[in-house]
Amino acid sequence: MATLPKLLGKEISARSRFFTVEALHLEFANGSQRVYERLLGGNSGAVMMVPVTENDELLLVSEYAAASERYELSFPKGIVDSGETTAQAANRELQEEIGMAAQQLSLLKELTVAPSYFCGSMQIFVAQGLYPSRLEGDEPEPLQVERIPIAQSFELLEQPQFSEARTIAALFLFHQWWQQQR
């Protein structure tokens, strides 16, 4: 296994309301020195839930995404607030985004996104035993909830608004899990 680079120093190179950029001065085993930049996660992680109804439907939300300047179809997701467990955050986000809570949450996997540049991870859960329960969220408008039969869920891959990588990964992880449950 490769030897980890030696950290020679680090400093904050930029900061905004949402992001902190940290510069890392590294020396590799062969003597090469480089400065790497990474986005520091400003929270305790994130969660994404694959909600499954008793009628074998998946619930997704249509939400405006500023970077792509369009509405994206994805599974409910959000950050873990200070003092929350990931399961508590998952149930809170479900209530805020789809007006449902889950009696059962099953962890599928922890994902990282661009680990070369971003310090953060997301826990992917399957949410079952859904029941009505609504909490006020921080979204600027009500989110549209889409119901997709599990048997037709791979058809989402053909829709342009279903493009967010974590959501696509969650769909494949869910199908693998679903097959094992049957």
PLY file of the C-alpha trace (Angstrom):
ply
format ascii 1.0
element vertex 182
property float x
property float y
property float z
element edge 181
property int vertex1
property int vertex2
end_header
0.00 0.00 0.00
1.25 3.51 -0.83
2.70 5.74 1.87
0.46 8.68 2.70
1.90 12.10 1.86
3.40 14.18 4.66
1.38 17.24 5.62
3.73 20.24 5.56
1.07 22.82 6.39
-2.49 23.96 5.79
-4.45 27.19 5.72
-7.88 28.50 4.79
-7.68 29.99 1.29
-11.33 31.04 0.84
-14.59 31.14 2.77
-18.24 31.78 1.91
-21.56 31.30 3.67
-21.59 27.65 2.65
-18.02 26.62 1.87
-14.55 26.80 3.34
-11.63 26.05 1.04
-8.55 24.65 2.75
-5.12 24.48 1.07
-2.99 21.48 2.04
0.77 21.60 1.44
1.86 17.99 0.90
5.09 16.12 0.28
4.81 12.72 -1.36
7.12 9.74 -0.71
9.06 10.48 -3.91
9.82 14.05 -2.74
7.24 15.80 -4.96
5.48 18.68 -3.25
2.01 19.91 -4.19
-0.72 22.15 -2.85
-4.13 20.47 -2.84
-7.35 22.36 -2.14
-10.42 20.82 -0.60
-13.88 21.96 0.43
-14.42 21.41 4.12
-17.80 20.06 5.17
-19.46 22.50 7.49
-21.83 20.03 9.06
-22.11 16.62 10.64
-22.75 14.83 7.36
-25.74 14.32 5.13
-28.48 11.79 4.55
-30.53 10.59 1.58
-33.56 8.38 1.91
-35.15 5.99 -0.58
-38.77 6.04 0.66
-40.74 2.89 -0.23
-44.54 2.84 0.10
-46.59 -0.21 1.05
-47.64 -0.31 -2.65
-44.01 -0.80 -3.74
-43.55 2.73 -5.00
-40.52 4.97 -4.55
-41.10 8.59 -3.52
-38.92 11.26 -5.11
-38.99 15.04 -4.96
-38.63 17.64 -7.67
-36.49 20.47 -6.32
-34.80 23.47 -7.91
-31.02 23.06 -8.21
-29.17 26.36 -8.54
-26.03 24.88 -10.14
-27.91 23.20 -13.01
-30.53 25.99 -13.15
-33.40 23.51 -13.43
-35.61 21.25 -11.35
-33.96 17.94 -10.48
-35.75 14.75 -9.50
-34.08 13.08 -6.52
-34.69 11.18 -3.34
-35.27 13.32 -0.21
-31.98 14.45 1.31
-30.42 16.96 3.66
-27.76 17.69 6.23
-27.46 16.24 9.70
-28.05 19.03 12.21
-25.83 19.41 15.25
-26.83 16.92 17.96
-28.81 14.67 15.59
-28.05 11.09 14.70
-28.19 10.22 11.02
-31.45 8.30 11.64
-33.02 11.34 13.33
-31.91 13.56 10.46
-33.32 11.07 7.95
-36.74 11.07 9.61
-36.74 14.87 9.96
-35.87 15.37 6.30
-38.57 12.91 5.22
-41.15 14.89 7.20
-39.93 18.22 5.81
-39.69 17.13 2.18
-42.43 14.53 1.60
-44.69 14.90 4.66
-43.99 11.34 5.84
-41.97 9.71 8.61
-40.58 6.18 8.59
-41.02 3.42 11.14
-37.96 1.64 9.77
-34.70 2.98 8.33
-32.16 0.57 6.82
-28.68 1.89 6.07
-27.59 0.99 2.53
-24.16 2.63 2.36
-22.11 5.67 3.19
-21.06 7.53 0.05
-18.41 10.17 -0.48
-18.70 12.74 -3.21
-15.51 13.82 -4.98
-13.26 12.75 -2.07
-10.25 14.37 -3.74
-11.87 17.78 -3.27
-14.70 17.57 -0.76
-14.68 16.53 2.92
-18.12 15.10 3.41
-20.15 11.95 3.27
-23.77 10.94 2.87
-25.59 8.05 4.52
-28.11 6.38 2.18
-31.15 4.81 3.89
-34.19 2.85 2.77
-37.25 4.28 4.54
-40.18 1.91 5.11
-43.34 1.89 7.18
-44.17 5.41 6.03
-46.91 7.34 7.80
-48.15 10.95 7.46
-46.17 13.46 9.50
-45.14 16.93 8.36
-42.49 19.31 9.66
-41.70 22.79 8.35
-38.56 22.70 6.22
-36.22 25.34 4.84
-37.22 24.94 1.19
-38.38 28.18 -0.47
-41.37 26.43 -2.08
-43.32 23.21 -1.52
-41.59 20.24 -3.14
-43.50 18.17 -5.67
-43.54 14.48 -4.69
-43.39 11.90 -7.48
-44.48 8.27 -7.01
-42.63 5.76 -9.17
-43.43 2.02 -9.09
-40.28 0.06 -8.18
-40.82 -2.13 -11.24
-40.53 0.99 -13.45
-37.86 2.87 -11.49
-34.99 2.18 -13.92
-36.98 4.19 -16.49
-35.97 7.24 -14.42
-32.50 6.91 -15.96
-33.98 8.08 -19.27
-35.31 11.34 -17.80
-33.02 14.40 -18.12
-34.05 15.76 -14.71
-32.93 12.50 -13.05
-29.21 13.17 -13.27
-27.86 13.70 -9.75
-25.12 11.08 -9.19
-25.93 10.34 -5.54
-29.57 9.69 -6.44
-28.58 7.36 -9.28
-26.19 5.51 -6.95
-28.97 5.26 -4.34
-31.32 3.76 -6.94
-28.82 1.02 -7.81
-27.97 0.36 -4.16
-31.67 0.14 -3.38
-32.32 -2.38 -6.17
-29.49 -4.59 -4.94
-30.90 -4.41 -1.39
-34.50 -4.97 -2.64
-33.52 -8.16 -4.47
-31.90 -9.51 -1.30
-35.11 -8.80 0.67
-37.27 -10.83 -1.72
0 1
1 2
2 3
3 4
4 5
5 6
6 7
7 8
8 9
9 10
10 11
11 12
12 13
13 14
14 15
15 16
16 17
17 18
18 19
19 20
20 21
21 22
22 23
23 24
24 25
25 26
26 27
27 28
28 29
29 30
30 31
31 32
32 33
33 34
34 35
35 36
36 37
37 38
38 39
39 40
40 41
41 42
42 43
43 44
44 45
45 46
46 47
47 48
48 49
49 50
50 51
51 52
52 53
53 54
54 55
55 56
56 57
57 58
58 59
59 60
60 61
61 62
62 63
63 64
64 65
65 66
66 67
67 68
68 69
69 70
70 71
71 72
72 73
73 74
74 75
75 76
76 77
77 78
78 79
79 80
80 81
81 82
82 83
83 84
84 85
85 86
86 87
87 88
88 89
89 90
90 91
91 92
92 93
93 94
94 95
95 96
96 97
97 98
98 99
99 100
100 101
101 102
102 103
103 104
104 105
105 106
106 107
107 108
108 109
109 110
110 111
111 112
112 113
113 114
114 115
115 116
116 117
117 118
118 119
119 120
120 121
121 122
122 123
123 124
124 125
125 126
126 127
127 128
128 129
129 130
130 131
131 132
132 133
133 134
134 135
135 136
136 137
137 138
138 139
139 140
140 141
141 142
142 143
143 144
144 145
145 146
146 147
147 148
148 149
149 150
150 151
151 152
152 153
153 154
154 155
155 156
156 157
157 158
158 159
159 160
160 161
161 162
162 163
163 164
164 165
165 166
166 167
167 168
168 169
169 170
170 171
171 172
172 173
173 174
174 175
175 176
176 177
177 178
178 179
179 180
180 181
